[in-house]
Amino acid sequence: MSGRRAPYVLGVIPDAFGSQKTLARLNAVAVAFALAACTGATFGALLQLPGGLVALPTFFCGLLWAALLRIPKTLGRSGLRWGWLASVPLAALNGGLACGVLFVAEPTADLASLPVGIVLGATVGVLFWGPALTVTLLCFGVPMAWAQRLAARGLAGTERGERIVGAACAVLGALASVVAHEGMGATAHSIDHSNVQLPSGAEVVQLAGAIAFVLGAIAVALATQRERRRATFVAQVEAGAVPRFRIDHALEGKVLVRIESQGRGAYRVADYEEEICLLDHEGAATRVRTSA
């Protein structure tokens, strides 16, 4: 350490100890876009179906799925979250909506085809959404389950988990964009309606993949930055470079403590000590005791 005083306001800890809601929401949207891009690219390139139309309901179902998986409620005393149980009905809903959209998109179809397509897609369509669900759980479910396991270790584990999810979304989004570009073609399934040229399926899928890549990369960068800022702050506190803070040693590791002094002008001269965050033996944050 250089001994230079840390650039933190006295008595205020950095926001790297605070809420991670922004990071969690960013990754939830990244999952939805990546899932939509992968589904659209698969249906468009391999099955030669309008992948852009299939991607639309997949985005909304994927967003709902990613949000449900973040709800910590579990089935009874088991560690199984309700969000995982929702995977099957959401996959059926996605299959039904996608089939309904494809039915309505036919040149001679009308809105009456929508409910028929939804029913067929949710039932007979299991031949498509069943294998798709299996691949989704492997490509997206495994990183998200890994992230949930890391989050159980505390604040630092949560950020490492978010970094894994963000990286998975970025990689899968980029891969889907490449597949759409190479396999679907630049004008695949373009629709000309009322002299208005709508984006082609390939363009929709590539856009979704690009957004997934950007959001995933941002999530990785934010998680990494938060962890580094917190580690720097803890190291500077241990070096005595941050006034009104100290590191105490405990059985489970270390404790970041904030000290508030009333000063000589107070009725009673005393120091108020507040435990801010528990740290492991390596200095990584595990549990925040108060909001930053």
MOTA-V826519 format. One record per run of one state. SS is the DSSP state (A for helix, B for strand, O for the rest). FROM is the first residue (numbers start at 1). LEN is the number of residues. If there is no record, write none. Layout:
BEGIN
ss->SS from->FROM len->LEN
ss->SS from->FROM len->LEN
END
This chain:
BEGIN
ss->O from->1 len->14
ss->A from->15 len->3
ss->O from->18 len->3
ss->A from->21 len->25
ss->O from->46 len->5
ss->A from->51 len->19
ss->O from->70 len->4
ss->B from->74 len->1
ss->O from->75 len->6
ss->B from->81 len->1
ss->A from->82 len->24
ss->O from->106 len->6
ss->A from->112 len->11
ss->O from->123 len->3
ss->A from->126 len->26
ss->O from->152 len->3
ss->A from->155 len->29
ss->O from->184 len->8
ss->B from->192 len->2
ss->O from->194 len->2
ss->B from->196 len->2
ss->O from->198 len->3
ss->A from->201 len->38
ss->O from->239 len->6
ss->B from->245 len->6
ss->O from->251 len->2
ss->B from->253 len->9
ss->O from->262 len->9
ss->B from->271 len->9
ss->O from->280 len->5
ss->B from->285 len->4
ss->O from->289 len->4
END
